[in-house]
């Protein structure tokens, strides 16, 4: 039963993908357990990652709308870099294809997490302004004073972006020795925008349970599924 199950997974998922999860000196069952545990960890990270992406998008949009005095700040000439302006154009075209009104709320909703992080990177003075400390404080009002600088916020958020990409692309995250700290960084970033939302996110967050329960819980469920002791 186990051999047939693993053979089928190797057929549909590929041997190389599964081998990525084999523990040192682990057998086939341990490999598959690690694979399923990684899926649960990734699913558990989605809640905090999704929350952060939503509030970050709104915080940046609200701040830049106030800074430029208009909700379509992205349409102001020379505010965005050329590649970012192309992204805005593509986003608008996608909205038009869906026969929806091209309004700022929909345009901003269509921007990726990576696009938002890029806006915080060096070389975007036209988006913010010389006094970006005040604008960053507006966007992240509950961040510690030492973190209310564009470069520091960008560094923090970019690390989260890298983790988000690994989760979104179904890559292995279970072997990351800093995974617990990276999850904590997500929660911290949410708190920079809204302590209330940070608290509710933590209340419903499954990641601590999934991580600390470890692969043993997955092993028990898998054995039950396969009918083995």
C-alpha positions in Angstrom: 0.0 0.0 0.0 2.7 2.5 1.0 4.9 1.6 -2.0 2.0 2.0 -4.4 1.1 5.3 -2.9 4.6 6.7 -3.1 5.0 5.4 -6.6 1.9 7.3 -7.6 3.2 10.5 -6.0 6.5 10.1 -7.8 4.6 9.8 -11.1 2.4 12.8 -10.7 4.7 15.1 -8.6 8.1 13.9 -10.0 10.8 12.1 -8.2 13.0 15.2 -8.0 10.3 17.2 -6.2 9.7 14.6 -3.6 13.4 13.9 -3.0 13.7 17.5 -2.0 11.8 16.6 1.2 13.6 13.5 2.1 15.2 13.9 5.6 18.8 12.8 6.2 18.7 9.0 6.2 14.9 9.2 6.1 12.8 6.5 4.3 10.1 7.0 1.7 7.4 7.4 4.3 9.4 10.1 6.2 9.9 11.9 2.8 6.2 12.0 2.1 5.4 13.1 5.6 7.8 16.0 5.2 6.2 16.9 1.9 2.7 17.1 3.4 4.0 19.0 6.5 5.5 21.6 4.2 2.1 22.0 2.5 0.4 22.6 5.9 3.1 25.1 6.9 2.6 26.9 3.6 -1.1 27.0 4.1 -0.7 28.2 7.6 1.5 31.1 6.4 -1.1 32.3 3.9 -3.3 33.9 6.5 -0.7 36.3 7.9 0.8 36.8 4.4 -2.5 37.6 2.9 -3.4 40.0 5.7 -0.1 41.8 5.4 -0.5 42.2 1.6 -3.9 43.7 1.9 -3.1 46.2 4.7 0.2 47.1 3.1 -1.5 47.8 -0.2 -4.1 50.1 1.5 -1.5 51.8 3.6 0.7 52.7 0.7 -2.2 53.7 -1.5 -3.8 55.9 1.2 -0.4 57.6 2.0 0.5 58.2 -1.7 -3.0 59.5 -2.4 -2.6 62.0 0.4 0.9 62.9 -0.6 0.0 63.6 -4.2 -3.5 64.9 -3.6 -5.2 62.4 -5.9 -6.1 58.7 -5.8 -4.6 57.9 -9.2 -1.1 59.0 -8.0 0.3 56.3 -10.3 -0.8 58.3 -13.4 1.2 61.4 -12.5 4.0 61.7 -15.1 7.4 60.6 -14.0 6.3 59.4 -10.6 6.8 55.7 -11.4 9.7 54.1 -13.2 9.1 53.0 -16.8 8.7 49.3 -15.9 6.3 50.1 -13.1 4.3 52.4 -15.4 4.0 49.4 -17.8 2.6 47.3 -15.0 0.0 50.0 -14.3 -1.0 50.0 -18.0 -1.2 46.2 -18.0 -3.3 46.2 -14.9 -5.7 48.7 -16.4 -6.0 46.6 -19.6 -6.9 43.5 -17.5 -9.6 45.5 -15.8 -11.0 46.6 -19.1 -11.0 43.0 -20.4 -13.2 42.1 -17.5 -15.5 45.0 -18.5 -15.1 46.8 -15.2 -14.6 50.5 -14.6 -11.0 51.5 -14.4 -11.0 53.2 -11.0 -8.1 53.6 -8.5 -9.4 51.0 -6.1 -9.4 48.3 -8.8 -6.0 49.4 -10.2 -4.4 49.3 -6.8 -6.1 46.0 -5.9 -4.5 44.5 -9.0 -0.9 45.4 -8.0 1.3 42.5 -6.7 3.0 42.3 -3.4 6.3 42.6 -5.2 5.2 45.9 -6.9 4.3 47.4 -3.5 7.7 46.4 -2.0 9.5 47.8 -5.1 7.8 51.2 -4.4 9.7 51.2 -1.0 13.1 50.5 -2.6 15.8 53.0 -3.3 15.3 55.3 -6.3 11.6 56.1 -5.7 12.0 59.7 -4.5 9.4 60.9 -6.9 6.8 58.5 -5.4 7.4 59.6 -1.9 9.5 62.8 -1.5 12.7 64.0 0.2 11.0 63.9 3.6 10.0 60.2 3.3 10.3 59.7 7.1 7.0 61.6 7.5 5.3 59.6 4.8 6.6 56.3 6.1 5.3 57.3 9.5 1.9 58.0 7.9 1.8 54.6 6.3 3.2 52.7 9.3 2.1 54.8 12.3 2.8 52.1 14.9 6.3 51.1 13.7 9.1 51.9 16.2 10.7 55.3 15.4 14.0 53.5 14.4 12.0 51.6 11.7 10.1 54.6 10.3 12.5 55.0 7.3 11.9 53.8 3.8 15.0 51.8 3.5 14.5 49.9 6.8 10.9 49.2 6.0 11.9 48.0 2.5 14.5 45.6 3.9 12.0 44.1 6.4 9.2 43.8 3.8 11.5 42.4 1.1 12.5 39.4 3.3 8.8 38.7 3.7 8.4 39.0 -0.1 11.0 36.3 -0.6 9.2 33.9 1.8 5.9 34.7 0.2 7.3 33.8 -3.2 8.6 30.5 -2.0 5.1 29.7 -0.5 3.3 30.8 -3.7 5.6 28.7 -5.9 5.1 25.6 -3.7 8.8 25.5 -2.7 10.1 23.9 0.5 10.0 26.2 3.5 10.0 23.6 6.3 13.8 23.4 6.3 14.3 27.1 6.8 16.0 27.5 10.2 14.6 31.1 10.4 11.0 30.2 9.5 9.6 31.0 13.0 11.4 34.4 13.0 10.2 35.2 9.5 6.6 34.4 10.5 7.1 36.7 13.5 8.3 39.4 11.1 5.0 39.2 9.2 3.0 39.6 12.4 5.2 42.6 13.4 4.7 44.3 10.0 1.0 44.0 10.3 1.2 45.6 13.7 3.1 48.6 12.3 -0.1 49.4 10.4 -2.8 48.1 12.8 -2.2 46.6 16.3 -5.9 45.6 16.3 -5.5 43.6 13.2 -2.2 42.1 14.4 -4.0 40.8 17.5 -6.9 39.3 15.6 -4.5 37.7 13.1 -2.5 36.1 15.9 -5.8 34.9 17.4 -6.7 32.9 14.3 -3.2 32.1 13.2 -2.6 28.4 12.7 1.1 28.6 12.0 2.4 28.3 15.6 0.3 25.2 16.1 1.3 23.6 12.8 4.9 24.3 13.3 5.2 23.2 16.9 3.1 20.1 16.3 5.7 19.1 13.8 5.6 16.3 11.2 4.6 13.7 13.8 1.0 14.7 13.6 1.2 14.5 9.8 2.7 11.1 10.1 -0.2 9.8 12.2 -2.8 11.2 9.8 -1.0 9.7 6.8 -0.7 6.3 8.4 -4.4 6.4 9.2 -5.1 7.4 5.6 -3.0 4.5 4.3 -4.3 2.0 6.8 -1.0 1.2 8.4 0.1 1.0 12.0 
